Amino acid sequence: QFIKACGISCLGLSTATFSLTGCASVYSVQGTVAGKTISFPKDSFFQTKKSGEKIARQVVVVNVENLKFPVAVYDDGNDKYTAVWLKCSHQGNEVSVHGDSLSCSAHGSEYDRSGKVTKGPAKEDLRKFSVRSDETSVYILLA
C-alpha cells in the first residue's frame, strides 16, 4: 500500500511540474533591425503541434543584437499589438514576462501587459513602442 501510494504521489507531482513548466515558458525570437525598426515573422505568434494544430501565443519576446534589453510584444487580436521594452523604470534591470504580467526580480516592481506600474517601487511605466504589421511580419517602431 505504502509503495503504491508513494508511486502515485510521485507520478502526480511530476505531471503537475511538467504542466506548470509548459505554461510558464515564454517564446523568444531574434528580431531583425532595419533603420529604427525591428521586425520578426508574424508566425512567431503560433506554435504548431505534432498533430499540425496551430495554437496562438499571447506574447513573444523579441531579442535584438544591439539592444541591451528585449521587447515583449503582445497580440491584442485583429492585427493589433502592444510592445514594451523590458527595462525596469526603477533602476534599469531586466523585466521578466509572466503571461499578462511583467516583473523585476531585483526590487519587486510589477507591471501589466501594457507596461503600466501595478506595484512599486517603480513609479514610471515601461517604455512602449508603436507596432504595425503586414501579411508576414510584425514591425516595432523604435522612433
C-alpha positions as CSV (number, residue, x, y, z in Angstrom):
1,Q,0.0,0.0,0.0
2,F,2.7,2.4,1.0
3,I,4.8,1.8,-2.1
4,K,1.7,2.2,-4.3
5,A,0.7,5.5,-2.6
6,C,4.3,6.8,-3.0
7,G,4.4,5.9,-6.7
8,I,1.1,7.6,-7.4
9,S,2.2,10.7,-5.5
10,C,5.5,10.9,-7.4
11,L,3.6,10.4,-10.7
12,G,1.2,13.2,-9.8
13,L,3.9,15.5,-8.7
14,S,6.0,15.0,-11.9
15,T,2.9,15.5,-14.1
16,A,2.0,18.8,-12.3
17,T,5.6,20.0,-12.6
18,F,5.6,19.3,-16.3
19,S,2.3,21.1,-16.8
20,L,3.4,24.2,-14.9
21,T,6.7,24.3,-16.8
22,G,4.8,24.1,-20.1
23,C,2.6,27.1,-19.2
24,A,5.5,29.1,-17.8
25,S,7.7,29.2,-20.9
26,V,7.8,32.3,-23.0
27,Y,8.7,32.1,-26.7
28,S,11.7,34.2,-27.8
29,V,12.6,35.2,-31.3
30,Q,15.6,37.1,-32.8
31,G,14.5,40.3,-34.4
32,T,16.0,42.0,-37.4
33,V,16.9,45.7,-37.4
34,A,16.5,48.0,-40.4
35,G,17.0,51.7,-39.5
36,K,14.8,52.3,-36.5
37,T,12.5,49.3,-37.0
38,I,12.7,45.8,-35.5
39,S,10.9,43.1,-37.5
40,F,10.1,39.5,-36.8
41,P,7.9,36.9,-38.5
42,K,4.2,37.1,-37.7
43,D,4.0,33.3,-37.5
44,S,6.2,33.5,-34.3
45,F,2.8,34.0,-32.5
46,F,1.8,30.5,-33.5
47,Q,3.0,27.1,-32.2
48,T,2.4,24.1,-34.4
49,K,1.8,20.9,-32.5
50,K,2.9,17.5,-33.8
51,S,-0.7,16.9,-34.9
52,G,-0.5,20.0,-37.2
53,E,-2.8,22.0,-35.0
54,K,-1.8,25.7,-34.5
55,I,-2.0,27.3,-31.1
56,A,-1.8,31.1,-30.7
57,R,0.7,32.5,-28.3
58,Q,-0.3,35.7,-26.4
59,V,3.2,37.1,-26.2
60,V,6.6,36.9,-27.9
61,V,9.9,38.2,-26.5
62,V,12.0,39.8,-29.2
63,N,15.7,39.9,-28.8
64,V,17.9,42.2,-30.9
65,E,21.7,42.1,-31.0
66,N,22.4,45.8,-30.3
67,L,19.5,46.4,-28.0
68,K,20.5,45.8,-24.3
69,F,17.0,44.7,-23.3
70,P,14.4,42.6,-25.2
71,V,11.0,43.8,-26.2
72,A,7.8,42.0,-25.2
73,V,5.1,42.0,-28.0
74,Y,1.6,41.1,-27.0
75,D,-1.0,40.0,-29.6
76,D,-4.1,42.0,-28.8
77,G,-6.1,40.4,-31.7
78,N,-7.2,41.8,-35.1
79,D,-3.6,42.7,-36.1
80,K,-3.2,44.9,-33.1
81,Y,-0.1,44.6,-30.9
82,T,1.4,46.1,-27.8
83,A,5.2,46.3,-27.4
84,V,7.0,47.2,-24.2
85,W,10.8,47.5,-23.6
86,L,11.8,45.1,-20.8
87,K,13.9,47.6,-18.9
88,C,12.6,48.3,-15.4
89,S,11.9,52.0,-14.9
90,H,13.1,51.8,-11.3
91,Q,16.8,51.0,-11.6
92,G,17.2,49.7,-15.1
93,N,17.2,45.9,-14.5
94,E,15.7,43.4,-17.0
95,V,12.0,42.7,-16.5
96,S,10.6,39.2,-16.9
97,V,7.4,38.1,-18.7
98,H,4.8,36.0,-16.9
99,G,1.8,35.8,-19.2
100,D,-0.1,39.1,-18.8
101,S,2.2,40.4,-16.1
102,L,5.8,41.7,-16.1
103,S,8.1,41.8,-13.0
104,C,11.5,42.9,-12.0
105,S,13.2,40.4,-9.7
106,A,15.7,43.0,-8.5
107,H,13.3,45.0,-6.3
108,G,9.9,43.6,-6.9
109,S,8.3,46.1,-9.3
110,E,5.4,44.8,-11.3
111,Y,3.7,45.9,-14.5
112,D,0.7,44.9,-16.5
113,R,1.0,43.8,-20.2
114,S,0.8,47.3,-21.4
115,G,3.7,48.4,-19.2
116,K,1.7,50.2,-16.5
117,V,3.1,50.0,-13.0
118,T,0.9,47.8,-10.8
119,K,3.4,47.5,-7.8
120,G,6.4,49.7,-6.9
121,P,9.0,50.7,-6.1
122,A,8.9,51.7,-9.8
123,K,6.9,54.9,-10.3
124,E,7.1,55.2,-14.1
125,D,5.6,52.9,-16.7
126,L,7.7,50.8,-19.0
127,R,8.6,52.4,-22.4
128,K,6.2,51.4,-25.1
129,F,6.7,51.3,-28.9
130,S,4.3,51.6,-31.8
131,V,3.7,48.4,-33.7
132,R,2.4,47.7,-37.2
133,S,2.2,44.5,-39.2
134,D,1.6,43.2,-42.7
135,E,0.8,39.7,-44.0
136,T,4.1,38.2,-43.0
137,S,5.9,40.4,-40.4
138,V,5.4,42.4,-37.2
139,Y,7.3,45.8,-37.0
140,I,8.3,47.5,-33.8
141,L,9.0,51.2,-34.5
142,L,11.7,52.4,-32.2
143,A,11.5,56.1,-33.1
